[in-house]
Amino acid sequence: MKNVDYIIVGDGYAGLFFAHQLIKNNKSFVIFSEGRKSASQVSAGIINPVVLKKFTTFWKAQEQIDFLKNSLEEIKSYTGENYLINASIHRIFHDENEQNLWLKKSANEELVNFLDQKFTSLNVVKNDFLTGKVNQSARLNVNGFFTGLFNYFEKNDFLIKEKFEYSKLNTFESTYKDLKFQNIIFCEGMGVKENPYFSEITVNPNKGHHIKVKLSQPIPENITIKKKHFLFPTGTGLYFYGGTYDREQLHHHIDESAVTQLVNGLSEFYPYDFEVEEINFGFRPTVKDRRPIIGRHETHHNLYVFNGLGARGILNGCYFSRDLFRFIEEGIPLHEEVSLNRFK
């Protein structure tokens, strides 16, 4: 029987960033991956400290940005690559009112480091009222991040490519098949609904579509353009545009209405021909109060959940992975705002 400190179930941002905490702290682990693309793996990879609908920020935004940049440098030490793409978001303004609101908000202490007061005009796309740059925004090279970490896991025998079977888990002896473990972390996204230990947690699916398009006229390469959705180059000759939000149409196939929404949204500001080459969707695990759900099972004290990362999976997954690790290893209490116990 193989002894490990941790079993991680789930291969999205929560699972991979928690695995980084274990690598960093010399803990042994295995991570279970079914081989299906998670919502994380088809995500845009946007790193954004600003809510661009209202020009506001969110809880611990600066701390999360700083911690992510540091963590990606640490990950580079064993994968050989930093997956951060320094491509700032440029928000296209709809009218002068939005310009004025941006300027007003940019004077606020919590936004002064994020909202650039100098407006810019972009080539190719329609931006009659110019654009506002979000300072400290960026993107994650999503494909590179998952490929690099999975390769590292596989090379070091951390990766188990199979579905986790709850029926084979012996919680009294802390064993799973031929594994003896100290702790299990369930990072399953919407798959948690099948988990007999944490199926009651209040995560709700939010279905998101994006399209990959071939543009007849290229846009600037070193930025991310935002109007209704995000547009940026993928490095493959195609451009990513998305993603949508839908809490109603939750079937597991493409919604043509979402594709139409994306095509129409892109057409509003991109005046040239384009072709849709690819359509993807995933289900974000969201929580009503927009905070992650992290905690320990009330009966089986070495079973933990790390879920509910929502649309900020990169920032939430990275930052709160450290909080969960410290909670388990050092007994440092979790923030009440993210604790599983806040729903009791």
Secondary structure, 3 states (H helix, E strand, C coil): CEEEEEEEECCCHHHHHHHHHHHHCCCCEEEECCCCCCCHHHCCCEECCCECCCCECCCCHHHHHHHHHHHHHHHHHHHCCCCEECCEEEEECCCHHHHHHHHHHHCCCCCCCCECCCCECCCCCCCCCCEEEECCCEEECHHHHHHHHHHHHHHCCCEECCCCCHHHEECCCCEECCEEEEEEEECCHHHHHHCCCCCCCCCEEEEEEEEEEEECCCCCCCEEEECCCEEEECCCCCEEEECCCECCCCCCCCCHHHHHHHHHHHHHHCCCCEEEEEEEEEEEEECCCCCCEEEECCCCCCEEEEECCHHHHHHHHHHHHHHHHHHHHHCCCCCCCCEHHHHC
